[in-house]
């Protein structure tokens, strides 16, 4: 196991809760050489990938889940983030923990697993690009180094998305949506924090555009716009 991945395990071991034991087993699996295998709790049941995969980019409150569902009308299976299955998200919701390393590491593993389980055209309301960008906005020094090592390790196991849709919702607009949906775990997602996440995401997208198709989605898009984007993607 690499020094950085070992850090993720050691960092979370003082609290020997079920969540920590769960993450430890997952990270240990991630350190194995690439190949077809099964994760200890069912992650990576296979390494098959969709025929075509869209990943939606945007900060919390941008409307990613809504757009993923709308893409179902065009033959895409919505793949929605299973945040309730992340034990660190549950702890964050109850305000019993703010362990950003655990939260981000588990979301990364979950997202890769969800992608691997879809065998049709898929529209993910999350993105591996966003995972890395948000981790850079939340983690520092040793934790960030460890996360980036884990990211580099697992990202080799799946191919890149075929195209990306960037919901360019402003932090102010997203904050208003967050307040409207009033989810307990969204406490603290104010304009200042969303602005920081938006800047990190913009930087990642600027690099992404150099090699991958990224379509911009305005906040006031229409259903007809969705059809046009799908037609454009299918011509790629």
Secondary structure, 3 states (H helix, E strand, C coil): CCHHHHHHHHHHHCCCCHHHHHHHHHHHHHCCCCCCCCCCCCCCCCCCCCCCEEEEECCCCCCHHHHHHHHHHHCCEEECCCHHHCHHHHHHHCCCCCCHHHHHHHHHHHHHHHHHCCCCCEEECCCHHHHHHHHHHHCCHHHHHHHHHHHHHHHCCCCCCCEEEEECCCHHHHHHHHHHHCCHHHCCCCHHHHHHHHHHHHHHHHHHCCCCCEEEECCCCCHHHHHHHHHHHHCC
